[in-house]
Amino acid sequence: MAVNGALRALSRAARSFLLYDPRNDAIRTFLDEYRASIVAALQFGPIELEVRPFELVLERGAGGSEVVYLERDRERSLAFRLFRDGVRRVTIQTDVAWDELLRLLEIMSIRFTGVRQQEEDLVTLLFKAAFRGIQVVAVEGFVPDEEQLEGGEDAHRARSDHTIDAPRDWDLPLPELRAPVGYAYKEVKPAWIARLVGECGSQTVADDAIHLCALILDRVRDSADPTDIDVFVQLVSEVRDFLLADDQLDRLVRLVALVQEAHVLSPSRVTPLMLSFTDARALRRILHSVPPSSSEPPASMRILLDLVPADHLTSLIELLALERGQAARRLMRQLLDRDLVARWDYAMERMAGAPSEVAADMLRAVAYLAPERVAEAALLLAPRDEPDLNLEILHSLGRSPKGPGRLPLLFALLRSEWLEVRQKAIEQLAEIRTREVYDRLKAAMEKGALRIEPREAEALGRALAKLDPARAVEMADWIKPKGLFNRVVEMPGRQMLQWCAVAAMEGIPGEAGDDIDVRLRWLAERAGTEMHQHAMRAALRRRRGGSRG
Amino acid sequence: MADERSDQERLGRALDVAKAGEDRQLSALVRETGEQIIRLLTGCLRMTRTHALNNRAFEDPIRQMGGALARLFDLLGAVHLVAVEDQVYVNDIRVRTDDRGDGGGAAELVAELRRHRVGGISFHRPPPEAALRVLVESFAARPDPDNPRRALRRVLDQAELSYVELFGVFRFRVAGQDIEELPDRDEALVAERALGAVDEAWVNMGADRLPNPLPMRRAVTDILQSSDDAVALWDEPDGHSAYSGHVLRVTRLCLIMGHQMGMSEELLQDLGVAAMFHDIGYASREGGQGIAGSASTSFAPPFERHGSAGARLMLRQRGFHPAKIRRALAALEHHKDFSAPSGRPFLFARIVRIAEDYDNMTRRGGKDSSPAMALAHMAAATGAAYDPLLLQLLINRLGRFPPGTRLKLVDGRVVRVIDLARSPDTWDKPLCVVERYGDNTAPTSREIVDLARTGKVVSLIR
């Protein structure tokens, strides 16, 4: 049971990479399950498995054997994959290190999920891993039986009759033989050997690959050599994908420089290759490789964009629509600096039609790169009246220099359907201390008294008091209108007008018993609970020097 | 927690690199396109029952099939269709087709292929439309009653479709039936399989098929698991070409140097595969000429371009892999001098160069072709043609008298060295087998002489 669970967990974990990105949290769950189940299984002793086409059989020594895994679906079956590649026995020792179990999972995952699989199979991968805690026995040169061999065949495949012989003069002429000299046994120092070995390994793969690209390009240039540009293009595409997967940005830049050299040989073939280095997929990969804590894009990335003559603005805008990560989006906004201002009209056209998150990001980029033009850009977006976008407009506007376009924009946002947007617009308007603003805000309150909610009324009140306290005092009449008739007859919207006025008075310092205080108390005595509290609070704060507004 | 995250990160990175260029959509795309090909192929085969192949009704499906194969080829390189039971797999991805009333399902294709005893087809390049018509016609035809697949193979070859490979119907025995006994490791069989893999690679390259390094890698793995077989270093194996014999000896010599360097299993495997492919360029059909006065009649490239041809052949394999890069570099630079002005050759290339020249010098026969003399000539070029450290490592392991060297002992016996150097102390005192006694008679049974214990060398037979 335990072994069955462990094997299924291994199979599930290996196949999970078909569905999820390796860094997805779901993978974590599969890994935890794999680890827990295999630890549990190993408590009963080493796991010795015989591999059959669709089954794994647990060897129990004198206790016989037991089928612990069965899966007949070739695409899903762990057993089938092992058997087909020639593995016949697998033994996992009780003291196997977790690192080796993880590597075993890596190997199985590659075989389950990789599509291009001509290079290695499970046997070669398992032997390469050189496990200490896992032993593998494989059949040499395994080829499955044929149902019926055809007469005269000496292999399982029908060979072509069109074979050619190696030329008899292959590898000739020999190098010129020098006069023979004596030779002797000499110890080769370990440090020298280490230097030799260090020339070739996982740390040099990228450089070796680029070197190969350069050599192939030399062959393409050689008119006597039939190597054509397609070989170069295909190779560079693969090396590019490797460098992107391995987060080797600096080497990607070197590779692009090589591609530039090739461009003159065949612009039609090389140009698409060049552009692929900074398309949306490549950019996304590069951005994901930058540590989240980085505040700006790496210098190599800017060099890469400089080298590739592509429409990066469009790629970045498209990527903004796809990318969810905040860190990557922050970097993309900075990268927009290359073209945003230089291609202003195009950028604004794209921004106006973009989804709200993308438009918001672009506006943020404008605020960062050309703050004096924020209002100009925001005016294109305000009519859409999307709440997140409008809030972004207000945020960007608040941080940009005060220019002529600001006021009309704020009043436009005052007409937004969204309360939060209107509130923030009011707050920003309160900073612009002109008669016009005061008059318009007051008029807005009067006209909208019937529909305005308390929060907005409050915001307006505070704003008016901040803009012009002397004039705002007049609003005390809204609290306690002059004349009995006006006090008795309920004026439409009077409640909100009162609410607004109370908020305004809060910002005007005074003393107990002064006219405003009397009016506030009068209202408090007659109003419902909420208004009572609102008025009493205002009265109290006035005596303390007025609210901070 | 931090360890667990780093485990996941490491695993993620390893998978990203191993599958560089493959995204999760790739397998879906392969499945979709595979389904399309199956439907079109079965549809065309069905239509042949009622229409002649030159009927316009075939134009569209043939064109679409060609397009689909071309798309898959771009993504994957070789396209492998495997038909088994009632399923069809395209490069290990199961193609899902329903057997609807209009047909075109996997089961139908399996049945069609089975008539010719074909269980799988590999396309090593996308066939043009005319070739696809031939393929459809061939499969639609009545199969040969005795050797249907062989007959089909001939038809395809005559139509110059050697790059379309056919496979038999494989079966995997299910549980409960006999499972083969694991054979003991047999050095002769290991060598035989390796030679077979080299010969097969040669045939495939010559037939315009894509390189398949996996059988080579398996052969190298087998060699690495075996003990050092010194006899194989000079042996000309029966039943195989001189080319494959040369390649296998070069491979063994390379692995000797690799072992001496303490290379990892991974690098040894890659080195071995690179060695096995190092001269594959001669299988390329470039239309070149041999050296003046040679009897060569092949289309092989000339000596100075066979490295480039080999790299080109190997780069036809799709997908990035460090091993592919290494063997392409080895092929390109394996005749470049160590001290070349344009820069030092790649490490694998330097190793192959030494192994290759050593074997070429010894196999050419004639004066000074003794293994010991080959080393002596090479030692004269150390630092110029050959990496001095690598050459020294090989010298240390081959011994003063490398395997295959014939010696005359002071008592008149002629012996041949059969072993590598066992230690620095016995570096010049190898194990030998007696070939002739002083009176020129041959021993009646195998007689071994350990020069570390007895016997003294008086001369080297050059």
Interface residues (C-beta under 8 A of the other chain):
Chain A: F17 L18 L19 D21 P22 R23 I27 R28 L31 D32 E50 R52 P53 F54 E55 V57 V67 R74 E75 F80 F83 R84 G86 R88 R89 W98 L102 L105 E106 S109 I110 T113 G114 V115 R116 Q117 Q118 E119 E120 D121 V123 T124 F127 K128 A129 A130 V137 V139 E140 G141 P144 D145 E146 E147 Q148 L149 E150 G151 G152 E153 A155 H156 R157 A158 R159 S160 D161 H162 T163 I164 D165 A166 P167 R168 D169 W170 D171 L172 P173 L174 P175 L177 R178 A179 P180 V181 G182 Y183 A184 Y185 K186 E187 V188 W192 I193 L196 V197 E199 C200 G201 S202 V205 D208 A209 H211 L212 L215 I216 R219 A224 D225 P226 T227 V231 Q234 L235 S237 E238 V239 D241 F242 L244 A245 D246
Chain B: E4 D7 Q8 E9 R10 L11 G12 R13 A14 L15 D16 V17 A18 K19 A20 G21 E22 R24 L26 S27 V30 L75 L76 G77 A78 V84 Q87 Y89 N91 D92 I93 R94 R117 G119 D146 N147 P148 R149 R150 L152 R153 R154 D157 S162 E165 L166 F167 G168 V169 F170 R171 F172 R173 V174 A175 I179 E180 L182 P183 R185 L189 V190 R193 G196 E200 W202 V203 G206 A207 L210 P211 N212 P213 L214 P215 R217 R218 A219 T221 D222 L224 Q225 S241 A242 Y243 H246 Q260 M261 G262 M263 S264 E265 E266 L267 Q269 D279 Y282 A283 R285 E286 G290 I291 S294 A295 S296 T297 S298 F299 A300 F303 R305 H306 S308 A309 A311 R312 L315 Q317 R318 G319 F320 H321 P322 A323 K324 I325 R326 A328 L329 L332 E333 F346 L347 F348 E356 D357 N360 M361 R364 D368 M373 L375 A376 H377 A379 A380 A381 A385 L389 L390 Q392 L393 I395 N396 R400 A421 P424 W427 D428
